[in-house]
């Protein structure tokens, strides 16, 4: 019984570690230049006719994305294990 409990614990730890390193994401703050460029690219690729961004999406008082008038929502994310771009 103890062997199966230990095997299960190691299996759970391994699965959690894989998830943490390869899937877990956090928000990456956007600069105003990156925000403008991303919105322009959205308009070009989707044919969006909106004249302005509907709202800015913030997290911890930093801009992490936007919501367009057409309904498109963009959030800048990065893997937890990646370095923060400044």
PADODO-274217 format. One record per atom (N, C-alpha, C): residue in one letter; atom name; x, y, z. Coordinates in Angstrom, 3 decimals. Example, Ala and Ser with C-alpha at 12.3 -4.5 7.8 and 13.67 -1.06 7.14 Angstrom:
// PADODO-274217
<A, N, <13.190, -5.690, 7.800>>
<A, CA, <12.300, -4.500, 7.800>>
<A, C, <13.200, -3.300, 7.800>>
<S, N, <12.850, -2.250, 7.080>>
<S, CA, <13.670, -1.060, 7.140>>
<S, C, <12.900, 0.030, 7.870>>
This chain:
// PADODO-274217
<X, N, <0.822, -1.185, 0.000>>
<X, CA, <0.000, 0.000, 0.000>>
<X, C, <0.876, 1.263, 0.000>>
<X, N, <1.927, 1.251, 0.807>>
<X, CA, <2.821, 2.406, 0.880>>
<X, C, <3.527, 2.635, -0.455>>
<X, N, <3.870, 1.542, -1.144>>
<X, CA, <4.540, 1.666, -2.438>>
<X, C, <3.639, 2.342, -3.463>>
<X, N, <2.379, 1.986, -3.504>>
<X, CA, <1.457, 2.605, -4.462>>
<X, C, <1.197, 4.070, -4.099>>
<X, N, <1.178, 4.405, -2.817>>
<X, CA, <1.018, 5.788, -2.390>>
<X, C, <2.226, 6.627, -2.820>>
<X, N, <3.417, 6.094, -2.646>>
<X, CA, <4.626, 6.793, -3.062>>
<X, C, <4.682, 6.944, -4.581>>
<X, N, <4.312, 5.910, -5.322>>
<X, CA, <4.284, 5.970, -6.776>>
<X, C, <3.300, 7.032, -7.241>>
<X, N, <2.138, 7.085, -6.626>>
<X, CA, <1.141, 8.099, -6.968>>
<X, C, <1.635, 9.507, -6.673>>
<X, N, <2.317, 9.672, -5.550>>
<X, CA, <2.862, 10.988, -5.200>>
<X, C, <3.909, 11.441, -6.213>>
<X, N, <4.803, 10.560, -6.615>>
<X, CA, <5.816, 10.908, -7.608>>
<X, C, <5.179, 11.211, -8.964>>
<X, N, <4.154, 10.463, -9.312>>
<X, CA, <3.459, 10.691, -10.576>>
<X, C, <2.792, 12.068, -10.575>>
<X, N, <2.134, 12.417, -9.492>>
<X, CA, <1.490, 13.729, -9.383>>
<X, C, <2.529, 14.839, -9.447>>
<X, N, <3.654, 14.672, -8.759>>
<X, CA, <4.721, 15.666, -8.791>>
<X, C, <5.278, 15.829, -10.207>>
<X, N, <5.451, 14.730, -10.923>>
<X, CA, <5.962, 14.789, -12.290>>
<X, C, <4.999, 15.497, -13.236>>
<X, N, <3.721, 15.186, -13.132>>
<X, CA, <2.723, 15.816, -13.987>>
<X, C, <2.644, 17.315, -13.690>>
<X, N, <2.648, 17.669, -12.411>>
<X, CA, <2.604, 19.082, -12.036>>
<X, C, <3.839, 19.817, -12.544>>
<X, N, <5.007, 19.209, -12.453>>
<X, CA, <6.229, 19.844, -12.929>>
<X, C, <6.169, 20.085, -14.439>>
<X, N, <5.695, 19.101, -15.207>>
<X, CA, <5.556, 19.265, -16.650>>
<X, C, <4.593, 20.395, -16.980>>
<X, N, <3.471, 20.444, -16.282>>
<X, CA, <2.504, 21.517, -16.510>>
<X, C, <3.135, 22.877, -16.203>>
<X, N, <3.838, 22.975, -15.086>>
<X, CA, <4.421, 24.232, -14.661>>
<X, C, <5.438, 24.748, -15.674>>
<X, N, <6.297, 23.896, -16.187>>
<X, CA, <7.347, 24.332, -17.091>>
<X, C, <6.883, 24.550, -18.520>>
<X, N, <5.825, 23.870, -18.967>>
<X, CA, <5.445, 23.939, -20.368>>
<X, C, <4.080, 24.543, -20.647>>
<X, N, <3.229, 24.713, -19.648>>
<X, CA, <1.883, 25.223, -19.900>>
<X, C, <1.496, 26.428, -19.062>>
<X, N, <2.011, 26.568, -17.863>>
<X, CA, <1.595, 27.643, -16.967>>
<X, C, <2.030, 28.989, -17.544>>
<X, N, <1.089, 29.929, -17.593>>
<X, CA, <1.367, 31.231, -18.176>>
<X, C, <0.992, 32.340, -17.215>>
<X, N, <1.614, 33.482, -17.443>>
<X, CA, <1.309, 34.680, -16.682>>
<X, C, <1.227, 35.839, -17.673>>
<X, N, <0.749, 36.977, -17.221>>
<X, CA, <0.579, 38.122, -18.105>>
<X, C, <1.882, 38.891, -18.271>>
<X, N, <2.122, 39.359, -19.490>>
<X, CA, <3.293, 40.162, -19.826>>
<X, C, <2.820, 41.582, -20.106>>
<X, N, <3.312, 42.573, -19.388>>
<X, CA, <2.890, 43.956, -19.644>>
<X, C, <3.254, 44.411, -21.054>>
<X, N, <2.400, 45.253, -21.624>>
<X, CA, <2.620, 45.811, -22.954>>
<X, C, <3.045, 47.270, -22.844>>
<X, N, <3.977, 47.664, -23.694>>
<X, CA, <4.295, 49.082, -23.801>>
<X, C, <3.277, 49.707, -24.745>>
<X, N, <3.212, 51.025, -24.776>>
<X, CA, <2.258, 51.700, -25.660>>
<X, C, <2.587, 51.431, -27.123>>
<X, N, <3.876, 51.336, -27.457>>
<X, CA, <4.262, 51.023, -28.836>>
<X, C, <3.808, 49.619, -29.231>>
<X, N, <4.009, 48.640, -28.344>>
<X, CA, <3.571, 47.271, -28.624>>
<X, C, <2.056, 47.183, -28.731>>
<X, N, <1.371, 47.934, -27.900>>
<X, CA, <-0.092, 47.949, -27.940>>
<X, C, <-0.584, 48.488, -29.269>>
<X, N, <-0.012, 49.601, -29.723>>
<X, CA, <-0.416, 50.193, -30.998>>
<X, C, <-0.109, 49.250, -32.160>>
<X, N, <1.057, 48.631, -32.149>>
<X, CA, <1.438, 47.715, -33.222>>
<X, C, <0.520, 46.490, -33.245>>
<X, N, <0.221, 45.943, -32.093>>
<X, CA, <-0.651, 44.771, -32.020>>
<X, C, <-2.054, 45.098, -32.525>>
<X, N, <-2.551, 46.277, -32.168>>
<X, CA, <-3.888, 46.668, -32.627>>
<X, C, <-3.911, 46.891, -34.138>>
<X, N, <-2.840, 47.510, -34.685>>
<X, CA, <-2.759, 47.688, -36.136>>
<X, C, <-2.715, 46.348, -36.852>>
<X, N, <-1.927, 45.407, -36.320>>
<X, CA, <-1.864, 44.070, -36.936>>
<X, C, <-3.211, 43.369, -36.875>>
<X, N, <-3.922, 43.515, -35.766>>
<X, CA, <-5.261, 42.927, -35.650>>
<X, C, <-6.179, 43.491, -36.728>>
<X, N, <-6.134, 44.803, -36.918>>
<X, CA, <-6.996, 45.437, -37.928>>
<X, C, <-6.657, 44.959, -39.329>>
<X, N, <-5.355, 44.808, -39.637>>
<X, CA, <-4.946, 44.378, -40.973>>
<X, C, <-5.300, 42.929, -41.243>>
<X, N, <-5.067, 42.046, -40.259>>
<X, CA, <-5.272, 40.616, -40.487>>
<X, C, <-6.738, 40.211, -40.470>>
<X, N, <-7.561, 40.906, -39.716>>
<X, CA, <-8.968, 40.504, -39.612>>
<X, C, <-9.896, 41.375, -40.439>>
<X, N, <-9.398, 42.483, -40.962>>
<X, CA, <-10.255, 43.389, -41.712>>
<X, C, <-11.185, 44.176, -40.799>>
<X, N, <-10.778, 44.372, -39.577>>
<X, CA, <-11.583, 45.092, -38.587>>
<X, C, <-11.725, 46.551, -39.010>>
<X, N, <-12.914, 47.115, -38.871>>
<X, CA, <-13.165, 48.498, -39.261>>
<X, C, <-13.336, 49.418, -38.054>>
<X, N, <-13.014, 48.934, -36.870>>
<X, CA, <-13.141, 49.763, -35.666>>
<X, C, <-12.160, 50.924, -35.736>>
<X, N, <-12.594, 52.082, -35.241>>
<X, CA, <-11.741, 53.261, -35.305>>
<X, C, <-10.894, 53.438, -34.046>>
<X, N, <-11.234, 52.693, -32.978>>
<X, CA, <-10.450, 52.801, -31.748>>
<X, C, <-10.623, 51.547, -30.907>>
<X, N, <-9.782, 51.427, -29.903>>
<X, CA, <-9.854, 50.311, -28.968>>
<X, C, <-11.006, 50.555, -28.001>>
<X, N, <-11.794, 49.526, -27.739>>
<X, CA, <-12.936, 49.655, -26.836>>
<X, C, <-12.488, 49.874, -25.400>>
<X, N, <-11.584, 49.027, -24.902>>
<X, CA, <-11.088, 49.174, -23.532>>
<X, C, <-9.722, 48.506, -23.405>>
<X, N, <-8.946, 48.996, -22.436>>
<X, CA, <-7.656, 48.409, -22.126>>
<X, C, <-7.827, 47.405, -21.002>>
<X, N, <-7.155, 46.275, -21.100>>
<X, CA, <-7.211, 45.255, -20.064>>
<X, C, <-5.962, 45.393, -19.198>>
<X, N, <-6.160, 45.504, -17.893>>
<X, CA, <-5.042, 45.728, -16.985>>
<X, C, <-4.968, 44.628, -15.939>>
<X, N, <-3.778, 44.435, -15.445>>
<X, CA, <-3.507, 43.502, -14.363>>
<X, C, <-2.402, 44.114, -13.513>>
<X, N, <-2.640, 44.306, -12.235>>
<X, CA, <-1.674, 44.937, -11.324>>
<X, C, <-1.243, 46.312, -11.824>>
<X, N, <-2.194, 47.090, -12.296>>
<X, CA, <-1.971, 48.457, -12.786>>
<X, C, <-1.032, 48.535, -13.977>>
<X, N, <-0.937, 47.467, -14.759>>
<X, CA, <-0.153, 47.451, -15.987>>
<X, C, <-1.045, 46.981, -17.120>>
<X, N, <-0.858, 47.545, -18.302>>
<X, CA, <-1.661, 47.166, -19.461>>
<X, C, <-1.155, 45.830, -19.992>>
<X, N, <-2.057, 44.844, -20.090>>
<X, CA, <-1.675, 43.523, -20.580>>
<X, C, <-2.441, 43.137, -21.849>>
<X, N, <-3.355, 43.984, -22.306>>
<X, CA, <-4.109, 43.661, -23.497>>
<X, C, <-5.147, 44.717, -23.806>>
<X, N, <-6.002, 44.388, -24.781>>
<X, CA, <-7.053, 45.315, -25.172>>
<X, C, <-8.273, 44.539, -25.654>>
<X, N, <-9.391, 45.236, -25.703>>
<X, CA, <-10.615, 44.691, -26.265>>
<X, C, <-11.055, 45.652, -27.362>>
<X, N, <-11.253, 45.115, -28.557>>
<X, CA, <-11.599, 45.917, -29.724>>
<X, C, <-13.125, 46.064, -29.807>>
<X, N, <-13.586, 47.056, -30.565>>
<X, CA, <-15.026, 47.245, -30.757>>
<X, C, <-15.672, 46.083, -31.499>>
<X, N, <-14.878, 45.334, -32.281>>
<X, CA, <-15.429, 44.192, -33.025>>
<X, C, <-15.622, 42.961, -32.135>>
<X, N, <-15.141, 43.043, -30.876>>
<X, CA, <-15.300, 41.926, -29.953>>
<X, C, <-14.030, 41.127, -29.726>>
<X, N, <-12.993, 41.401, -30.496>>
<X, CA, <-11.715, 40.694, -30.341>>
<X, C, <-11.054, 41.110, -29.032>>
<X, N, <-10.542, 40.133, -28.299>>
<X, CA, <-9.847, 40.407, -27.049>>
<X, C, <-8.442, 39.844, -27.145>>
<X, N, <-7.445, 40.669, -26.855>>
<X, CA, <-6.052, 40.255, -26.914>>
<X, C, <-5.438, 40.387, -25.534>>
<X, N, <-4.786, 39.327, -25.064>>
<X, CA, <-4.041, 39.337, -23.813>>
<X, C, <-2.627, 38.859, -24.097>>
<X, N, <-1.649, 39.629, -23.671>>
<X, CA, <-0.236, 39.264, -23.852>>
<X, C, <0.156, 38.328, -22.713>>
<X, N, <0.485, 37.082, -23.039>>
<X, CA, <0.884, 36.104, -22.032>>
<X, C, <2.264, 35.558, -22.364>>
<X, N, <2.927, 35.046, -21.345>>
<X, CA, <4.218, 34.385, -21.521>>
<X, C, <4.261, 33.197, -20.572>>
<X, N, <5.119, 32.234, -20.887>>
<X, CA, <5.297, 31.099, -19.992>>
<X, C, <5.949, 31.579, -18.701>>
<X, N, <5.597, 30.966, -17.597>>
<X, CA, <6.156, 31.348, -16.307>>
<X, C, <7.671, 31.205, -16.301>>
<X, N, <8.189, 30.232, -17.018>>
<X, CA, <9.622, 29.962, -17.013>>
<X, C, <10.415, 30.902, -17.913>>
<X, N, <9.756, 31.755, -18.706>>
<X, CA, <10.469, 32.687, -19.565>>
<X, C, <10.839, 33.951, -18.805>>
<X, N, <11.881, 34.623, -19.294>>
<X, CA, <12.290, 35.896, -18.702>>
<X, C, <11.267, 36.974, -19.022>>
<X, N, <11.174, 37.961, -18.162>>
<X, CA, <10.293, 39.094, -18.385>>
<X, C, <10.981, 40.062, -19.337>>
<X, N, <10.295, 40.446, -20.428>>
<X, CA, <10.844, 41.430, -21.362>>
<X, C, <10.534, 42.820, -20.835>>
<X, N, <11.544, 43.663, -20.822>>
<X, CA, <11.351, 45.027, -20.309>>
<X, C, <11.308, 46.019, -21.427>>
